[in-house]
Every structure is written in C-alpha cells, then in structure tokens.
C-alpha cells in the first residue's frame, strides 16, 4: 500500500482516532513506534490501520487527562530525502517542521498495514 493513499481525500487521517501507541526496540535495535488508527470516514478504504515508524530519529508525545486520547484533528506529513515526518498536533502556520509542532515522529521509514 502506498503511503500517499492514507493521507488524501476520504482516506485522510482527519477525524480519525489513535487507539494504541507502541514504542519498542525492534530486532535491528532501532526504536520503532506503532500507531493503531481507527474511525476512518465511511467512504474510506480503511477501517483500522497500523502505521509502523521504523528507525525513529526523534519523537515527542504529550498526554494530559484534560484532553481526549487521541483524536486526530489536524496533522502534518511529509517526506524528505532522508526522513519522514508526522505531527499529530502541528503548527499549521508553516508547512515545514516547527518548534511548535507537538506529538510528532521523525523516522527513516514508515510501513502501513491494513488491520480490517
């Protein structure tokens, strides 16, 4: 599955929900993060997916009881020559990485697995 299909039109991450976040060292000794994401649009080809962020370079997540866990209301995603970047609470004033971006992952590779 091509990653760009998950980030456009009816398959967008807008208004989806992160049900699970897993953080671990994979077999290669690299930090890996998995996000299980549900509640796609009824027109989407997805119901539930797993996004695996492999070779994590940097990440930051924040949680507080005063907020819902974890509705995706906005996001920033892009690929450069050397990494992928996803922020689930982005500073939308600029399209690049911002010091104000929150809940982000910067990694070497991303894999998408359809769960349902």
MOPAC internal coordinates of N, CA, C and O (Angstrom, degrees):
PM7 1SCF
backbone

  N    0.0000 0     0.00 0     0.00 0    0    0    0
  C    1.4554 1     0.00 0     0.00 0    1    0    0
  C    1.5200 1   108.46 1     0.00 0    2    1    0
  O    1.2310 1   120.70 1   -49.61 1    3    2    1
  N    1.2954 1   116.26 1   130.39 1    3    2    1
  C    1.4555 1   121.26 1   177.99 1    5    3    2
  C    1.5335 1   110.28 1   -76.86 1    6    5    3
  O    1.2310 1   121.10 1   -45.73 1    7    6    5
  N    1.3162 1   115.49 1   134.27 1    7    6    5
  C    1.4698 1   120.27 1  -178.11 1    9    7    6
  C    1.5070 1   113.11 1   -60.24 1   10    9    7
  O    1.2310 1   119.90 1   145.84 1   11   10    9
  N    1.3286 1   117.79 1   -34.16 1   11   10    9
  C    1.4664 1   118.94 1  -176.39 1   13   11   10
  C    1.5247 1   112.37 1   -63.98 1   14   13   11
  O    1.2310 1   119.50 1   160.40 1   15   14   13
  N    1.3350 1   118.56 1   -19.60 1   15   14   13
  C    1.4639 1   120.89 1   178.08 1   17   15   14
  C    1.5263 1   112.27 1   -70.56 1   18   17   15
  O    1.2310 1   120.29 1   155.34 1   19   18   17
  N    1.3086 1   117.05 1   -24.66 1   19   18   17
  C    1.4518 1   120.56 1  -178.22 1   21   19   18
  C    1.5226 1   112.28 1   -80.81 1   22   21   19
  O    1.2310 1   120.63 1   161.03 1   23   22   21
  N    1.3123 1   116.39 1   -18.97 1   23   22   21
  C    1.4521 1   119.08 1  -172.03 1   25   23   22
  C    1.5201 1   113.85 1  -108.18 1   26   25   23
  O    1.2310 1   119.63 1  -162.51 1   27   26   25
  N    1.3180 1   118.32 1    17.49 1   27   26   25
  C    1.4583 1   120.12 1  -178.56 1   29   27   26
  C    1.5248 1   111.61 1  -134.59 1   30   29   27
  O    1.2310 1   121.30 1   -25.72 1   31   30   29
  N    1.3021 1   115.12 1   154.28 1   31   30   29
  C    1.4686 1   125.80 1   172.67 1   33   31   30
  C    1.5121 1   112.74 1    45.11 1   34   33   31
  O    1.2310 1   120.04 1    48.45 1   35   34   33
  N    1.3361 1   117.53 1  -131.55 1   35   34   33
  C    1.4645 1   121.20 1  -174.37 1   37   35   34
  C    1.5241 1   113.12 1   -68.72 1   38   37   35
  O    1.2310 1   119.89 1   166.22 1   39   38   37
  N    1.3330 1   117.81 1   -13.78 1   39   38   37
  C    1.4690 1   121.36 1   178.17 1   41   39   38
  C    1.5289 1   112.73 1   -96.86 1   42   41   39
  O    1.2310 1   120.80 1  -167.94 1   43   42   41
  N    1.3020 1   116.07 1    12.06 1   43   42   41
  C    1.4540 1   121.69 1  -178.58 1   45   43   42
  C    1.5291 1   111.01 1   -63.31 1   46   45   43
  O    1.2310 1   121.31 1   -23.24 1   47   46   45
  N    1.3087 1   115.10 1   156.76 1   47   46   45
  C    1.4636 1   120.35 1   174.72 1   49   47   46
  C    1.5226 1   113.24 1   -80.71 1   50   49   47
  O    1.2310 1   120.00 1   173.72 1   51   50   49
  N    1.3428 1   117.61 1    -6.28 1   51   50   49
  C    1.4640 1   120.08 1   178.81 1   53   51   50
  C    1.5214 1   110.45 1   -56.49 1   54   53   51
  O    1.2310 1   120.88 1   -48.87 1   55   54   53
  N    1.3103 1   115.92 1   131.13 1   55   54   53
  C    1.4629 1   123.87 1   176.91 1   57   55   54
  C    1.5204 1   114.15 1    64.73 1   58   57   55
  O    1.2310 1   120.39 1  -157.49 1   59   58   57
  N    1.3229 1   116.87 1    22.51 1   59   58   57
  C    1.4569 1   119.94 1   171.26 1   61   59   58
  C    1.5314 1   108.31 1   -92.59 1   62   61   59
  O    1.2310 1   120.94 1    -1.29 1   63   62   61
  N    1.3246 1   115.80 1   178.71 1   63   62   61
  C    1.4556 1   120.84 1  -175.64 1   65   63   62
  C    1.5296 1   109.47 1  -131.94 1   66   65   63
  O    1.2310 1   120.57 1   -49.08 1   67   66   65
  N    1.3268 1   116.51 1   130.92 1   67   66   65
  C    1.4590 1   121.12 1   171.57 1   69   67   66
  C    1.5219 1   106.97 1   -82.57 1   70   69   67
  O    1.2310 1   120.64 1   -61.90 1   71   70   69
  N    1.3349 1   116.38 1   118.10 1   71   70   69
  C    1.4667 1   121.19 1  -179.53 1   73   71   70
  C    1.5210 1   112.17 1   -93.11 1   74   73   71
  O    1.2310 1   121.00 1   156.01 1   75   74   73
  N    1.3429 1   115.69 1   -23.99 1   75   74   73
  C    1.4587 1   118.50 1  -175.87 1   77   75   74
  C    1.5222 1   109.57 1  -153.94 1   78   77   75
  O    1.2310 1   121.18 1   -38.09 1   79   78   77
  N    1.3179 1   115.36 1   141.91 1   79   78   77
  C    1.4646 1   123.05 1   172.28 1   81   79   78
  C    1.5231 1   106.84 1  -125.27 1   82   81   79
  O    1.2310 1   120.69 1   -56.74 1   83   82   81
  N    1.3356 1   116.29 1   123.26 1   83   82   81
  C    1.4685 1   121.59 1   176.59 1   85   83   82
  C    1.5202 1   108.53 1  -117.02 1   86   85   83
  O    1.2310 1   120.59 1   -43.81 1   87   86   85
  N    1.3016 1   116.47 1   136.19 1   87   86   85
  C    1.4592 1   123.38 1   179.24 1   89   87   86
  C    1.5225 1   107.27 1  -129.42 1   90   89   87
  O    1.2310 1   120.20 1   -54.34 1   91   90   89
  N    1.3584 1   117.22 1   125.66 1   91   90   89
  C    1.4632 1   119.49 1  -177.06 1   93   91   90
  C    1.5256 1   110.48 1  -161.87 1   94   93   91
  O    1.2310 1   121.12 1   -12.64 1   95   94   93
  N    1.3363 1   115.45 1   167.36 1   95   94   93
  C    1.4611 1   121.91 1   171.20 1   97   95   94
  C    1.5201 1   107.55 1   -88.80 1   98   97   95
  O    1.2310 1   120.24 1   -53.30 1   99   98   97
  N    1.3398 1   117.15 1   126.70 1   99   98   97
  C    1.4618 1   119.55 1   179.01 1  101   99   98
  C    1.5337 1   110.46 1   -83.52 1  102  101   99
  O    1.2310 1   120.23 1     2.62 1  103  102  101
  N    1.3180 1   117.16 1  -177.38 1  103  102  101
  C    1.4657 1   123.14 1  -176.84 1  105  103  102
  C    1.5279 1   111.48 1   -58.01 1  106  105  103
  O    1.2310 1   120.44 1   147.34 1  107  106  105
  N    1.3290 1   116.76 1   -32.66 1  107  106  105
  C    1.4695 1   121.78 1  -179.99 1  109  107  106
  C    1.5230 1   112.79 1   -80.02 1  110  109  107
  O    1.2310 1   120.02 1   178.27 1  111  110  109
  N    1.3218 1   117.57 1    -1.73 1  111  110  109
  C    1.4601 1   121.27 1  -178.95 1  113  111  110
  C    1.5144 1   113.84 1    81.04 1  114  113  111
  O    1.2310 1   120.40 1  -167.09 1  115  114  113
  N    1.3474 1   116.83 1    12.91 1  115  114  113
  C    1.4623 1   121.23 1   177.98 1  117  115  114
  C    1.5266 1   109.69 1   -96.66 1  118  117  115
  O    1.2310 1   121.17 1   -31.58 1  119  118  117
  N    1.3165 1   115.37 1   148.42 1  119  118  117
  C    1.4628 1   119.59 1   174.82 1  121  119  118
  C    1.5263 1   107.90 1   -69.00 1  122  121  119
  O    1.2310 1   120.91 1   -46.37 1  123  122  121
  N    1.3230 1   115.87 1   133.63 1  123  122  121
  C    1.4576 1   122.45 1   177.83 1  125  123  122
  C    1.5268 1   108.47 1  -129.74 1  126  125  123
  O    1.2310 1   120.91 1   -38.31 1  127  126  125
  N    1.3131 1   115.86 1   141.69 1  127  126  125
  C    1.4598 1   121.85 1   176.63 1  129  127  126
  C    1.5197 1   108.12 1  -123.88 1  130  129  127
  O    1.2310 1   120.61 1   -46.50 1  131  130  129
  N    1.3216 1   116.44 1   133.50 1  131  130  129
  C    1.4604 1   121.43 1   175.02 1  133  131  130
  C    1.5139 1   109.18 1  -116.96 1  134  133  131
  O    1.2310 1   120.78 1   -46.56 1  135  134  133
  N    1.3181 1   116.11 1   133.44 1  135  134  133
  C    1.4543 1   122.52 1   174.03 1  137  135  134
  C    1.5191 1   108.31 1  -114.91 1  138  137  135
  O    1.2310 1   119.99 1   -53.15 1  139  138  137
  N    1.3254 1   117.62 1   126.85 1  139  138  137
  C    1.4589 1   122.50 1   171.58 1  141  139  138
  C    1.5239 1   106.06 1   -97.71 1  142  141  139
  O    1.2310 1   120.94 1   -58.76 1  143  142  141
  N    1.3336 1   115.81 1   121.24 1  143  142  141
  C    1.4667 1   121.47 1  -172.92 1  145  143  142
  C    1.5234 1   109.28 1  -122.43 1  146  145  143
  O    1.2310 1   120.79 1   -47.04 1  147  146  145
  N    1.3413 1   116.10 1   132.96 1  147  146  145
  C    1.4690 1   122.50 1  -178.01 1  149  147  146
  C    1.5312 1   110.09 1  -130.35 1  150  149  147
  O    1.2310 1   121.73 1     6.86 1  151  150  149
  N    1.3320 1   114.30 1  -173.14 1  151  150  149
  C    1.4744 1   123.73 1   174.93 1  153  151  150
  C    1.5264 1   113.16 1    64.32 1  154  153  151
  O    1.2310 1   120.79 1  -138.21 1  155  154  153
  N    1.3205 1   116.09 1    41.79 1  155  154  153
  C    1.4572 1   119.91 1   174.23 1  157  155  154
  C    1.5250 1   109.85 1   -70.60 1  158  157  155
  O    1.2310 1   121.09 1   -18.01 1  159  158  157
  N    1.2981 1   115.52 1   161.99 1  159  158  157
  C    1.4577 1   121.96 1   175.80 1  161  159  158
  C    1.5291 1   109.64 1   -54.18 1  162  161  159
  O    1.2310 1   120.25 1   -30.00 1  163  162  161
  N    1.3169 1   117.13 1   150.00 1  163  162  161
  C    1.4690 1   120.92 1   178.14 1  165  163  162
  C    1.5229 1   112.01 1   -64.08 1  166  165  163
  O    1.2310 1   120.20 1   161.15 1  167  166  165
  N    1.3271 1   117.22 1   -18.85 1  167  166  165
  C    1.4667 1   121.60 1   177.44 1  169  167  166
  C    1.5205 1   112.68 1   -88.39 1  170  169  167
  O    1.2310 1   120.22 1   173.69 1  171  170  169
  N    1.3112 1   117.18 1    -6.31 1  171  170  169
  C    1.4601 1   121.71 1  -177.71 1  173  171  170
  C    1.5296 1   110.81 1   -71.92 1  174  173  171
  O    1.2310 1   121.14 1   -24.29 1  175  174  173
  N    1.3289 1   115.43 1   155.71 1  175  174  173
  C    1.4706 1   119.97 1   173.22 1  177  175  174
  C    1.5222 1   110.83 1   -80.44 1  178  177  175
  O    1.2310 1   120.08 1   172.37 1  179  178  177
  N    1.3389 1   117.45 1    -7.63 1  179  178  177
  C    1.4619 1   122.54 1  -177.51 1  181  179  178
  C    1.5140 1   112.10 1  -109.57 1  182  181  179
  O    1.2310 1   121.63 1   -28.46 1  183  182  181
  N    1.3338 1   114.49 1   151.54 1  183  182  181
  C    1.4578 1   121.69 1   167.28 1  185  183  182
  C    1.5198 1   108.67 1  -112.56 1  186  185  183
  O    1.2310 1   121.44 1   127.63 1  187  186  185
  N    1.3361 1   114.84 1   -52.37 1  187  186  185
  C    1.4620 1   121.75 1   177.77 1  189  187  186
  C    1.5226 1   108.18 1  -139.37 1  190  189  187
  O    1.2310 1   120.83 1   -41.98 1  191  190  189
  N    1.3312 1   116.01 1   138.02 1  191  190  189
  C    1.4584 1   120.29 1   177.16 1  193  191  190
  C    1.5146 1   110.46 1  -131.22 1  194  193  191
  O    1.2310 1   121.51 1   -19.00 1  195  194  193
  N    1.3312 1   114.72 1   161.00 1  195  194  193
  C    1.4556 1   121.36 1   169.57 1  197  195  194
  C    1.5191 1   106.94 1  -118.46 1  198  197  195
  O    1.2310 1   120.75 1   -57.48 1  199  198  197
  N    1.3250 1   116.17 1   122.52 1  199  198  197
  C    1.4562 1   122.06 1   172.09 1  201  199  198
  C    1.5254 1   107.10 1  -101.76 1  202  201  199
  O    1.2310 1   120.72 1   -58.55 1  203  202  201
  N    1.3410 1   116.22 1   121.45 1  203  202  201
  C    1.4583 1   121.58 1   178.08 1  205  203  202
  C    1.5170 1   108.75 1  -105.82 1  206  205  203
  O    1.2310 1   120.39 1   -58.44 1  207  206  205
  N    1.3145 1   116.87 1   121.56 1  207  206  205
  C    1.4549 1   124.07 1   179.83 1  209  207  206
  C    1.5276 1   106.73 1  -101.24 1  210  209  207
  O    1.2310 1   120.94 1   -71.40 1  211  210  209
  N    1.3206 1   115.81 1   108.60 1  211  210  209
  C    1.4593 1   122.01 1  -170.76 1  213  211  210
  C    1.5278 1   109.30 1  -105.75 1  214  213  211
  O    1.2310 1   121.08 1   -39.00 1  215  214  213
  N    1.3238 1   115.54 1   141.00 1  215  214  213
  C    1.4559 1   120.03 1  -178.61 1  217  215  214
  C    1.5146 1   111.47 1    66.72 1  218  217  215
  O    1.2310 1   121.11 1  -128.22 1  219  218  217
  N    1.3324 1   115.48 1    51.78 1  219  218  217
  C    1.4645 1   120.62 1  -176.73 1  221  219  218
  C    1.5252 1   109.72 1   -62.88 1  222  221  219
  O    1.2310 1   121.48 1   -51.05 1  223  222  221
  N    1.3211 1   114.77 1   128.95 1  223  222  221
  C    1.4637 1   122.83 1   178.93 1  225  223  222
  C    1.5312 1   109.91 1   -93.37 1  226  225  223
  O    1.2310 1   121.28 1   140.94 1  227  226  225
  N    1.3311 1   115.16 1   -39.06 1  227  226  225
  C    1.4634 1   121.69 1  -178.55 1  229  227  226
  C    1.5205 1   108.25 1  -161.02 1  230  229  227
  O    1.2310 1   120.58 1   -34.61 1  231  230  229
  N    1.3249 1   116.49 1   145.39 1  231  230  229
  C    1.4605 1   120.45 1   173.89 1  233  231  230
  C    1.5181 1   109.34 1  -150.73 1  234  233  231
  O    1.2310 1   121.56 1   -20.34 1  235  234  233
  N    1.3301 1   114.62 1   159.66 1  235  234  233
  C    1.4553 1   121.11 1   175.36 1  237  235  234
  C    1.5177 1   108.36 1  -156.19 1  238  237  235
  O    1.2310 1   120.75 1   -53.59 1  239  238  237
  N    1.3325 1   116.18 1   126.41 1  239  238  237
  C    1.4614 1   121.74 1   174.63 1  241  239  238
  C    1.5202 1   108.51 1  -131.70 1  242  241  239
  O    1.2310 1   121.07 1   -35.77 1  243  242  241
  N    1.3113 1   115.55 1   144.23 1  243  242  241
  C    1.4588 1   122.17 1   178.63 1  245  243  242
  C    1.5191 1   108.12 1  -130.23 1  246  245  243
  O    1.2310 1   120.68 1   -39.72 1  247  246  245
  N    1.3168 1   116.30 1   140.28 1  247  246  245
  C    1.4571 1   120.87 1   176.38 1  249  247  246
  C    1.5230 1   108.82 1  -137.50 1  250  249  247
  O    1.2310 1   121.28 1   -35.26 1  251  250  249
  N    1.3295 1   115.15 1   144.74 1  251  250  249
  C    1.4496 1   122.54 1   177.66 1  253  251  250
  C    1.5229 1   107.17 1  -144.98 1  254  253  251
  O    1.2310 1   120.06 1   -40.25 1  255  254  253
  N    1.3090 1   117.50 1   139.75 1  255  254  253
  C    1.4696 1   121.63 1  -179.91 1  257  255  254
  C    1.5252 1   113.85 1   -57.03 1  258  257  255
  O    1.2310 1   120.09 1   159.13 1  259  258  257
  N    1.2995 1   117.43 1   -20.87 1  259  258  257
  C    1.4597 1   120.95 1  -179.10 1  261  259  258
  C    1.5234 1   113.37 1   -76.19 1  262  261  259
  O    1.2310 1   120.30 1   173.90 1  263  262  261
  N    1.3352 1   117.03 1    -6.10 1  263  262  261
  C    1.4653 1   121.61 1  -178.47 1  265  263  262
  C    1.5205 1   110.17 1  -119.25 1  266  265  263
  O    1.2310 1   120.92 1   -25.82 1  267  266  265
  N    1.3284 1   115.84 1   154.18 1  267  266  265
  C    1.4573 1   120.74 1   175.31 1  269  267  266
  C    1.5166 1   110.03 1   -71.44 1  270  269  267
  O    1.2310 1   120.36 1   -36.04 1  271  270  269
  N    1.3013 1   116.91 1   143.96 1  271  270  269
  C    1.4598 1   122.17 1   171.35 1  273  271  270
  C    1.5191 1   106.89 1  -104.70 1  274  273  271
  O    1.2310 1   118.51 1   -59.58 1  275  274  273
  N    1.2128 1   120.44 1   120.42 1  275  274  273
  C    1.4368 1   131.50 1   -17.34 1  277  275  274
  C    1.5196 1   105.90 1  -137.32 1  278  277  275
  O    1.2310 1   120.10 1   -80.98 1  279  278  277
  N    1.2976 1   117.41 1    99.02 1  279  278  277
  C    1.4592 1   122.00 1   178.62 1  281  279  278
  C    1.5298 1   109.52 1   -82.81 1  282  281  279
  O    1.2310 1   120.68 1   -46.39 1  283  282  281
  N    1.3256 1   116.31 1   133.61 1  283  282  281
  C    1.4603 1   120.98 1   176.51 1  285  283  282
  C    1.5194 1   107.62 1   -94.25 1  286  285  283
  O    1.2310 1   121.04 1   -76.41 1  287  286  285
  N    1.3029 1   115.62 1   103.59 1  287  286  285
  C    1.4654 1   121.42 1  -178.65 1  289  287  286
  C    1.5196 1   111.70 1   -95.48 1  290  289  287
  O    1.2310 1   120.87 1   157.08 1  291  290  289
  N    1.3183 1   115.95 1   -22.92 1  291  290  289
  C    1.4536 1   121.57 1   178.45 1  293  291  290
  C    1.5180 1   106.72 1  -158.93 1  294  293  291
  O    1.2310 1   120.26 1   -21.02 1  295  294  293
  N    1.3165 1   117.11 1   158.98 1  295  294  293
  C    1.4575 1   119.53 1   175.66 1  297  295  294
  C    1.5177 1   110.07 1  -158.55 1  298  297  295
  O    1.2310 1   122.04 1   -17.24 1  299  298  297
  N    1.3171 1   113.70 1   162.76 1  299  298  297
  C    1.4602 1   122.15 1   177.66 1  301  299  298
  C    1.5263 1   106.07 1  -129.27 1  302  301  299
  O    1.2310 1   120.18 1   -54.71 1  303  302  301
  N    1.3251 1   117.27 1   125.29 1  303  302  301
  C    1.4586 1   121.54 1  -179.88 1  305  303  302
  C    1.5129 1   109.56 1  -136.50 1  306  305  303
  O    1.2310 1   120.89 1   -46.67 1  307  306  305
  N    1.3291 1   115.89 1   133.33 1  307  306  305
  C    1.4618 1   119.49 1   172.05 1  309  307  306
  C    1.5243 1   110.36 1  -158.97 1  310  309  307
  O    1.2310 1   121.97 1   -16.15 1  311  310  309
  N    1.3150 1   113.83 1   163.85 1  311  310  309
  C    1.4577 1   122.19 1   178.72 1  313  311  310
  C    1.5192 1   108.36 1  -123.00 1  314  313  311
  O    1.2310 1   120.55 1   -44.11 1  315  314  313
  N    1.3319 1   116.56 1   135.89 1  315  314  313
  C    1.4564 1   122.16 1   172.62 1  317  315  314
  C    1.5282 1   107.37 1  -110.57 1  318  317  315
  O    1.2310 1   120.25 1     6.78 1  319  318  317
  N    1.3077 1   117.13 1  -173.22 1  319  318  317
  C    1.4680 1   120.05 1   176.73 1  321  319  318
  C    1.5209 1   112.45 1   -66.91 1  322  321  319
  O    1.2310 1   120.09 1   156.23 1  323  322  321
  N    1.3261 1   117.42 1   -23.77 1  323  322  321
  C    1.4655 1   118.84 1  -173.76 1  325  323  322
  C    1.5306 1   115.47 1  -119.39 1  326  325  323
  O    1.2310 1   119.51 1   170.82 1  327  326  325
  N    1.3237 1   118.53 1    -9.18 1  327  326  325
  C    1.4612 1   118.76 1  -179.21 1  329  327  326
  C    1.5352 1   111.94 1  -161.23 1  330  329  327
  O    1.2310 1   121.85 1   -15.29 1  331  330  329
  N    1.3565 1   114.05 1   164.71 1  331  330  329
  C    1.4605 1   123.12 1   169.68 1  333  331  330
  C    1.5203 1   107.12 1  -104.86 1  334  333  331
  O    1.2310 1   121.04 1   -26.45 1  335  334  333
  N    1.3306 1   115.61 1   153.55 1  335  334  333
  C    1.4618 1   120.40 1   179.58 1  337  335  334
  C    1.5213 1   108.65 1  -139.80 1  338  337  335
  O    1.2310 1   120.88 1   -50.66 1  339  338  337
  N    1.3328 1   115.92 1   129.34 1  339  338  337
  C    1.4619 1   122.01 1   175.23 1  341  339  338
  C    1.5185 1   108.45 1  -133.86 1  342  341  339
  O    1.2310 1   120.59 1   -54.62 1  343  342  341
  N    1.3241 1   116.48 1   125.38 1  343  342  341
  C    1.4562 1   122.13 1   172.51 1  345  343  342
  C    1.5212 1   107.78 1  -119.29 1  346  345  343
  O    1.2310 1   120.56 1   -50.91 1  347  346  345
  N    1.3313 1   116.53 1   129.09 1  347  346  345
  C    1.4627 1   121.55 1  -179.49 1  349  347  346
  C    1.5226 1   112.75 1   -96.59 1  350  349  347
  O    1.2310 1   120.58 1   178.57 1  351  350  349
  N    1.3080 1   116.49 1    -1.43 1  351  350  349
  C    1.4639 1   122.87 1   174.45 1  353  351  350
  C    1.5257 1   107.58 1  -144.05 1  354  353  351
  O    1.2310 1   120.89 1  -110.81 1  355  354  353
  N    1.3379 1   115.91 1    69.19 1  355  354  353
  C    1.4664 1   120.24 1  -169.06 1  357  355  354
  C    1.5250 1   114.55 1   -86.50 1  358  357  355
  O    1.2310 1   122.36 1   -20.99 1  359  358  357
  N    1.3120 1   113.08 1   159.01 1  359  358  357
  C    1.4565 1   122.01 1   166.48 1  361  359  358
  C    1.5231 1   105.36 1   -82.62 1  362  361  359
  O    1.2310 1   119.97 1   -73.09 1  363  362  361
  N    1.3309 1   117.66 1   106.91 1  363  362  361
  C    1.4631 1   121.28 1  -173.99 1  365  363  362
  C    1.5307 1   112.75 1   -85.32 1  366  365  363
  O    1.2310 1   120.35 1  -176.11 1  367  366  365
  N    1.3205 1   116.93 1     3.89 1  367  366  365
  C    1.4655 1   119.18 1   177.62 1  369  367  366
  C    1.5213 1   111.80 1   -72.68 1  370  369  367
  O    1.2310 1   120.51 1   154.17 1  371  370  369
  N    1.3301 1   116.64 1   -25.83 1  371  370  369
  C    1.4606 1   120.07 1   176.25 1  373  371  370
  C    1.5265 1   109.47 1  -131.69 1  374  373  371
  O    1.2310 1   120.66 1   -30.25 1  375  374  373
  N    1.3284 1   116.33 1   149.75 1  375  374  373
  C    1.4657 1   120.76 1  -176.16 1  377  375  374
  C    1.5238 1   112.90 1   -84.24 1  378  377  375
  O    1.2310 1   120.02 1   159.85 1  379  378  377
  N    1.3376 1   117.57 1   -20.15 1  379  378  377
  C    1.4584 1   120.53 1   179.33 1  381  379  378
  C    1.5317 1   110.07 1   -86.68 1  382  381  379
  O    1.2310 1   121.72 1     1.78 1  383  382  381
  N    1.3294 1   114.31 1  -178.22 1  383  382  381
  C    1.4583 1   119.81 1   175.68 1  385  383  382
  C    1.5250 1   108.95 1   -60.53 1  386  385  383
  O    1.2310 1   121.22 1   -44.78 1  387  386  385
  N    1.3200 1   115.27 1   135.22 1  387  386  385
  C    1.4542 1   122.11 1   178.94 1  389  387  386
  C    1.5257 1   109.03 1  -124.79 1  390  389  387
  O    1.2310 1   120.60 1   -32.31 1  391  390  389
  N    1.3125 1   116.45 1   147.69 1  391  390  389
  C    1.4655 1   120.95 1   174.37 1  393  391  390
  C    1.5264 1   110.75 1   -62.35 1  394  393  391
  O    1.2310 1   120.45 1   160.72 1  395  394  393
  N    1.3399 1   116.74 1   -19.28 1  395  394  393
  C    1.4668 1   121.57 1  -179.43 1  397  395  394
  C    1.5285 1   112.62 1   -88.75 1  398  397  395
  O    1.2310 1   119.40 1   172.10 1  399  398  397
  N    1.3344 1   118.75 1    -7.90 1  399  398  397
  C    1.4678 1   121.14 1   175.76 1  401  399  398
  C    1.5207 1   109.02 1   -62.05 1  402  401  399
  O    1.2310 1   120.77 1   -41.40 1  403  402  401
  N    1.3109 1   116.13 1   138.60 1  403  402  401
  C    1.4615 1   122.15 1   177.51 1  405  403  402
  C    1.5223 1   108.30 1  -123.19 1  406  405  403
  O    1.2310 1   120.81 1   -16.10 1  407  406  405
  N    1.3198 1   116.06 1   163.90 1  407  406  405
  C    1.4629 1   122.82 1   176.10 1  409  407  406
  C    1.5277 1   110.20 1    48.08 1  410  409  407
  O    1.2310 1   121.04 1  -112.59 1  411  410  409
  N    1.3255 1   115.61 1    67.41 1  411  410  409
  C    1.4549 1   120.08 1  -174.74 1  413  411  410
  C    1.5223 1   112.16 1  -124.99 1  414  413  411
  O    1.2310 1   121.76 1   -20.62 1  415  414  413
  N    1.3263 1   114.23 1   159.38 1  415  414  413
  C    1.4607 1   122.98 1   174.35 1  417  415  414
  C    1.5265 1   107.44 1  -135.72 1  418  417  415
  O    1.2310 1   121.13 1   -48.78 1  419  418  417
  N    1.3061 1   115.44 1   131.22 1  419  418  417
  C    1.4688 1   123.00 1   173.80 1  421  419  418
  C    1.5225 1   105.69 1  -120.14 1  422  421  419
  O    1.2310 1   120.26 1   -57.28 1  423  422  421
  N    1.3444 1   117.10 1   122.72 1  423  422  421
  C    1.4582 1   119.79 1  -172.54 1  425  423  422
  C    1.5279 1   111.97 1  -148.09 1  426  425  423
  O    1.2310 1   121.20 1   -10.28 1  427  426  425
  N    1.3417 1   115.31 1   169.72 1  427  426  425
  C    1.4606 1   121.75 1  -178.44 1  429  427  426
  C    1.5282 1   112.63 1   -81.03 1  430  429  427
  O    1.2310 1   120.09 1   149.24 1  431  430  429
  N    1.3173 1   117.43 1   -30.76 1  431  430  429
  C    1.4591 1   120.44 1  -175.88 1  433  431  430
  C    1.5309 1   110.20 1  -153.34 1  434  433  431
  O    1.2310 1   121.15 1   -26.41 1  435  434  433
  N    1.3311 1   115.40 1   153.59 1  435  434  433
  C    1.4703 1   121.30 1   175.70 1  437  435  434
  C    1.5176 1   107.89 1  -131.74 1  438  437  435
  O    1.2310 1   121.28 1   -43.62 1  439  438  437
  N    1.3332 1   115.16 1   136.38 1  439  438  437
  C    1.4605 1   121.19 1   173.62 1  441  439  438
  C    1.5191 1   108.61 1  -119.12 1  442  441  439
  O    1.2310 1   121.30 1   -37.74 1  443  442  441
  N    1.3158 1   115.12 1   142.26 1  443  442  441
  C    1.4654 1   122.82 1  -179.78 1  445  443  442
  C    1.5206 1   108.64 1  -114.61 1  446  445  443
  O    1.2310 1   120.75 1   -52.20 1  447  446  445
  N    1.3289 1   116.17 1   127.80 1  447  446  445
  C    1.4686 1   121.27 1   176.49 1  449  447  446
  C    1.5204 1   108.55 1  -126.29 1  450  449  447
  O    1.2310 1   120.96 1   -52.41 1  451  450  449
  N    1.3192 1   115.78 1   127.59 1  451  450  449
  C    1.4505 1   120.43 1   176.36 1  453  451  450
  C    1.5208 1   108.39 1   -80.03 1  454  453  451
  O    1.2310 1   120.42 1   -52.24 1  455  454  453
  N    1.3263 1   116.81 1   127.76 1  455  454  453
  C    1.4667 1   121.54 1  -175.89 1  457  455  454
  C    1.5245 1   111.86 1   -93.95 1  458  457  455
  O    1.2310 1   120.21 1   146.20 1  459  458  457
  N    1.3266 1   117.21 1   -33.80 1  459  458  457
  C    1.4701 1   120.57 1  -179.86 1  461  459  458
  C    1.5009 1   109.44 1  -134.39 1  462  461  459
  O    1.2310 1   120.10 1   180.00 1  463  462  461

